[in-house]
């Protein structure tokens, strides 16, 4: 599995009371949403935002197939998979096996543990391990430079 997150200095968003605004800012900070100059309202209309917030955060108990997300978001399957891939690289989603309306086995996706706070604990563990490995590489580089 590949783990990938953008780490930037940020301030806590505790003074913001609207879920969508906090979600946009957090998703920008971690690199899931673009940090380019679009407004919060524009970001909220994006497929990336709607997929994560409307599908996975607001319906935490539901597993979604790619076909369901494609229809719900009125977009293409490649677009759905591009965003699923980003969320999987953050390790926020888990895959599950489910049946479609015709009784066929399909892969579904849902928020890991059905809880953003618990899912984030796994992200923090990945970041900690990554930072330890960076430190090991820095120390090794320093040792090589001192030879």
MARVO-555520 format. One record per residue (C-alpha): x, y, z. Coordinates in Angstrom, 2 decimals. Example, Ala and Ser with C-alpha at 12.3 -4.5 7.8 and 13.67 -1.06 7.14 Angstrom:
BEGIN
<loba X="12.30" Y="-4.50" Z="7.80"/>
<loba X="13.67" Y="-1.06" Z="7.14"/>
This chain:
BEGIN
<loba X="0.00" Y="0.00" Z="0.00"/>
<loba X="1.17" Y="3.51" Z="-0.79"/>
<loba X="0.60" Y="6.14" Z="1.88"/>
<loba X="0.69" Y="9.76" Z="0.78"/>
<loba X="-0.28" Y="12.95" Z="2.60"/>
<loba X="0.67" Y="16.58" Z="2.30"/>
<loba X="1.89" Y="18.03" Z="5.59"/>
<loba X="1.67" Y="21.78" Z="6.01"/>
<loba X="1.68" Y="24.07" Z="8.99"/>
<loba X="-1.91" Y="24.84" Z="9.84"/>
<loba X="-3.98" Y="26.32" Z="12.59"/>
<loba X="-6.75" Y="24.44" Z="14.37"/>
<loba X="-10.16" Y="25.26" Z="12.92"/>
<loba X="-12.02" Y="25.16" Z="16.25"/>
<loba X="-13.52" Y="28.61" Z="15.79"/>
<loba X="-15.27" Y="27.53" Z="12.56"/>
<loba X="-18.72" Y="26.04" Z="13.16"/>
<loba X="-19.79" Y="24.97" Z="9.65"/>
<loba X="-18.94" Y="21.37" Z="8.74"/>
<loba X="-18.42" Y="22.13" Z="5.05"/>
<loba X="-15.94" Y="24.95" Z="5.70"/>
<loba X="-13.90" Y="22.83" Z="8.13"/>
<loba X="-13.95" Y="19.93" Z="5.67"/>
<loba X="-12.80" Y="22.11" Z="2.75"/>
<loba X="-9.93" Y="23.60" Z="4.75"/>
<loba X="-8.82" Y="20.26" Z="6.17"/>
<loba X="-9.02" Y="18.53" Z="2.80"/>
<loba X="-6.92" Y="21.34" Z="1.29"/>
<loba X="-4.35" Y="21.05" Z="4.06"/>
<loba X="-3.82" Y="17.31" Z="3.55"/>
<loba X="-3.61" Y="17.65" Z="-0.23"/>
<loba X="-6.87" Y="15.95" Z="-1.20"/>
<loba X="-8.42" Y="19.18" Z="-2.48"/>
<loba X="-6.48" Y="21.70" Z="-4.52"/>
<loba X="-5.05" Y="24.66" Z="-2.64"/>
<loba X="-5.52" Y="26.90" Z="-5.67"/>
<loba X="-7.60" Y="30.05" Z="-5.35"/>
<loba X="-11.12" Y="28.65" Z="-5.58"/>
<loba X="-13.63" Y="29.77" Z="-2.98"/>
<loba X="-15.10" Y="27.46" Z="-0.37"/>
<loba X="-18.37" Y="27.47" Z="-2.33"/>
<loba X="-16.56" Y="26.40" Z="-5.51"/>
<loba X="-14.65" Y="23.70" Z="-3.62"/>
<loba X="-17.92" Y="22.39" Z="-2.18"/>
<loba X="-19.21" Y="21.83" Z="-5.72"/>
<loba X="-16.18" Y="19.75" Z="-6.72"/>
<loba X="-16.44" Y="16.02" Z="-7.28"/>
<loba X="-13.62" Y="15.42" Z="-4.79"/>
<loba X="-15.42" Y="17.27" Z="-1.99"/>
<loba X="-18.83" Y="15.78" Z="-2.74"/>
<loba X="-17.43" Y="12.26" Z="-2.93"/>
<loba X="-15.69" Y="12.49" Z="0.43"/>
<loba X="-18.18" Y="14.60" Z="2.35"/>
<loba X="-21.54" Y="13.65" Z="0.84"/>
<loba X="-20.80" Y="9.98" Z="0.26"/>
<loba X="-18.39" Y="9.01" Z="3.02"/>
<loba X="-18.79" Y="11.51" Z="5.86"/>
<loba X="-22.50" Y="12.15" Z="5.72"/>
<loba X="-23.32" Y="8.46" Z="5.08"/>
<loba X="-20.70" Y="6.79" Z="7.24"/>
<loba X="-22.58" Y="3.50" Z="7.54"/>
<loba X="-22.99" Y="3.00" Z="3.79"/>
<loba X="-20.56" Y="1.16" Z="1.53"/>
<loba X="-20.57" Y="2.60" Z="-2.00"/>
<loba X="-19.83" Y="0.85" Z="-5.26"/>
<loba X="-18.10" Y="2.79" Z="-8.02"/>
<loba X="-21.33" Y="2.60" Z="-10.04"/>
<loba X="-23.33" Y="4.16" Z="-7.20"/>
<loba X="-20.82" Y="6.98" Z="-6.78"/>
<loba X="-20.74" Y="7.55" Z="-10.54"/>
<loba X="-24.54" Y="7.95" Z="-10.59"/>
<loba X="-24.77" Y="9.95" Z="-7.35"/>
<loba X="-22.06" Y="12.40" Z="-8.41"/>
<loba X="-23.09" Y="12.46" Z="-12.08"/>
<loba X="-19.54" Y="11.89" Z="-13.23"/>
<loba X="-17.46" Y="9.24" Z="-14.96"/>
<loba X="-16.12" Y="6.05" Z="-13.43"/>
<loba X="-12.46" Y="7.07" Z="-14.08"/>
<loba X="-13.09" Y="10.27" Z="-12.09"/>
<loba X="-14.59" Y="8.27" Z="-9.23"/>
<loba X="-11.62" Y="5.90" Z="-9.21"/>
<loba X="-9.13" Y="8.79" Z="-9.31"/>
<loba X="-10.60" Y="10.22" Z="-6.10"/>
<loba X="-11.01" Y="6.80" Z="-4.49"/>
<loba X="-7.31" Y="6.22" Z="-5.15"/>
<loba X="-6.37" Y="9.48" Z="-3.41"/>
<loba X="-8.47" Y="8.57" Z="-0.36"/>
<loba X="-7.05" Y="5.06" Z="-0.29"/>
<loba X="-3.52" Y="6.53" Z="-0.36"/>
<loba X="-4.50" Y="8.48" Z="2.75"/>
<loba X="-5.78" Y="5.18" Z="4.21"/>
<loba X="-9.13" Y="6.78" Z="5.08"/>
<loba X="-11.21" Y="4.25" Z="3.12"/>
<loba X="-11.65" Y="0.54" Z="3.43"/>
<loba X="-12.79" Y="-1.80" Z="0.69"/>
<loba X="-15.61" Y="-4.21" Z="1.33"/>
<loba X="-17.38" Y="-6.90" Z="-0.64"/>
<loba X="-21.06" Y="-6.32" Z="-1.29"/>
<loba X="-23.87" Y="-7.32" Z="-3.61"/>
<loba X="-25.28" Y="-5.00" Z="-6.24"/>
<loba X="-29.01" Y="-4.76" Z="-6.99"/>
<loba X="-28.72" Y="-7.75" Z="-9.38"/>
<loba X="-27.08" Y="-9.99" Z="-6.77"/>
<loba X="-23.59" Y="-9.77" Z="-8.24"/>
<loba X="-20.55" Y="-9.41" Z="-5.97"/>
<loba X="-19.07" Y="-5.92" Z="-6.17"/>
<loba X="-16.30" Y="-4.06" Z="-4.40"/>
<loba X="-17.57" Y="-1.29" Z="-2.18"/>
<loba X="-15.83" Y="1.48" Z="-0.30"/>
<loba X="-16.62" Y="3.14" Z="2.99"/>
<loba X="-15.00" Y="5.38" Z="5.54"/>
<loba X="-12.60" Y="3.27" Z="7.60"/>
<loba X="-14.26" Y="2.28" Z="10.90"/>
<loba X="-17.27" Y="4.43" Z="9.89"/>
<loba X="-15.68" Y="7.20" Z="11.96"/>
<loba X="-13.41" Y="10.00" Z="10.72"/>
<loba X="-11.69" Y="10.38" Z="14.08"/>
<loba X="-10.81" Y="6.69" Z="14.34"/>
<loba X="-9.78" Y="6.57" Z="10.67"/>
<loba X="-7.52" Y="9.57" Z="11.26"/>
<loba X="-5.70" Y="7.66" Z="14.01"/>
<loba X="-4.37" Y="5.34" Z="11.31"/>
<loba X="-3.24" Y="8.34" Z="9.25"/>
<loba X="-1.36" Y="9.67" Z="12.29"/>
<loba X="0.36" Y="6.30" Z="12.75"/>
<loba X="1.46" Y="6.35" Z="9.10"/>
<loba X="2.79" Y="9.90" Z="9.47"/>
<loba X="4.71" Y="8.99" Z="12.62"/>
<loba X="6.33" Y="5.99" Z="10.93"/>
<loba X="7.13" Y="8.08" Z="7.85"/>
<loba X="8.75" Y="10.80" Z="9.99"/>
<loba X="10.84" Y="8.17" Z="11.82"/>
<loba X="12.03" Y="6.84" Z="8.47"/>
<loba X="12.87" Y="10.38" Z="7.30"/>
<loba X="14.93" Y="10.81" Z="10.50"/>
<loba X="16.77" Y="7.55" Z="9.84"/>
<loba X="17.57" Y="8.69" Z="6.31"/>
<loba X="18.74" Y="12.10" Z="7.52"/>
<loba X="20.96" Y="10.50" Z="10.16"/>
<loba X="22.37" Y="8.08" Z="7.58"/>
<loba X="23.05" Y="10.94" Z="5.16"/>
<loba X="24.82" Y="12.88" Z="7.90"/>
<loba X="26.95" Y="9.84" Z="8.74"/>
<loba X="27.90" Y="9.46" Z="5.07"/>
<loba X="28.82" Y="13.15" Z="4.84"/>
<loba X="31.07" Y="12.88" Z="7.90"/>
<loba X="33.14" Y="10.04" Z="6.37"/>
